Amino acid sequence: MDAIRILGGVPLTGEIVIGGAKNAALPLMAATLLTDQPLTLINMPELVDISTMSNLLRQHGARIDQSALAPGAGEAGATGRSMTLTSERITSVTAPYDLVRRMRASVLVLGPLLARMHEAKVSLPGGCAIGTRPVDLHLKALEALGAKIDVKGGYIHATAPGGLKGAKVVFPKVTVGGTENLLMAAALAAGDTVLENAAREPEIGNLADCLNAMGAEISGIGSGTLKIRGVKTLHGARVAVIPDRIETGTYAIAGAITRGRVTLKGTSFDLLDSVFSAMRQAGASVEQVEDGVVVSAEDGLNGIDVMTEPFPGFPTDMQAQWMALMATANGASMITETIFENRFMHVPELTRFGADVNVHGASAIIRGRKQLSGAPVMATDLRASSSLILAGLAAEGETLVNRIYHLDRGYERLEEKLGACGARIERIVGG
Ligand code: EPZ
């Protein structure tokens, strides 16, 4: 298994180009199942999760062609690959356990398959390191659109013999994946659907814009109420994946935690207002410049409290990285996690760097230290892994982050991007 070795203590300075968002790309890819025409996605990140979704879609019958784009050649500042997905014929409506267990976002094929084929059989995603993460809200909402759902043998078997019918759905809790599944399902349902208490994450906007470009009729984008007028068919489109706001935030913290100065290109302040505002409050400088954001914390930082919330609140996907930052700030701070019930698994690993963190239920109290010291640590999930990388960059001496396969699911060329800003970081293959 690969590991990452870091010799910490170097203030990072330089430029990092932010890639396309994993969590936008995955639902956009699933949208191919809604049409027999080609869907071209530009600014696609190169990540293990993207390959997993490609494999899943191929076994449903999608053809996937990929091409590299020269840096700067993309539209809207896009620099990543482009991918064209064509699902002329759906050859299987089953998403098998073996693929779904690798990535929970596989459940995003449920809505589109049901809408187009009137049937889907999707393995129930199992447990997850950060929480139980049920999909009951997806299923209840699809039932409101007329689907009949049986859960048997570990599979969700959903059918809608006469097709889905528009309805009003009030989500009792904000769910990103649930909103995405329903948007795709309702796009091809008969009549009007209203989704209340819908997620407002920028990735939802990216998907809704893509569906509209494919001929859907969705309004209320960016608000908590999405209205969808169902259409009979959707057509092909060419759509850019938005910048990855969590990659943006992770590298912003890499600049701040090393008391350096980094320029994040191809991204924007608005995508991550909550985190940038918290960084400013803590004493960092965050400036929106043309085509990017410049972050520095040359004068140190003070502890401040944050609570994770659905967008536009502080993202749970930045909580672990924020904790690493607060572990190096002056004074005490508190982090309250409200989205996932088990998302403090990075705490025991961060304490190996000398971080002073106490967890009480859903809150963690962090008492900042002048200096962390490098240590061998173990990554437990994607964002926890990146918090350990950040702590390693700030710590004195050597850090070895083991089990980094989690990182490859969500960060492309991490060592290269950080290395270009002066980080002493290397991957040890098979380490
Ligand atoms: C998305 O997961 C992201 N994944 C997650 O990013 C992110 O942490 C999460 O949203 C919250 O922002 C993708 O976009 C692929 P939810 P998702 O449905 O859609 C509960 C990362 O690191 N819930 O918004 O699965 C659920 O248990 C990943 O990139 C139900 O109870 O999240 C959680 O407590 C990790 N029943 C809360 O709602 C349901 O049917 C929010 O989950 C659905 C969700």
Residues whose N, C-alpha, C, O or C-beta is under 5 A from the ligand:
A	BS01	EPZ	N23 A105 R133 P134 V135 D136 L137 H138 V174 T175 V176 G177 G178 T316 D317 I339 F340 L382 R383
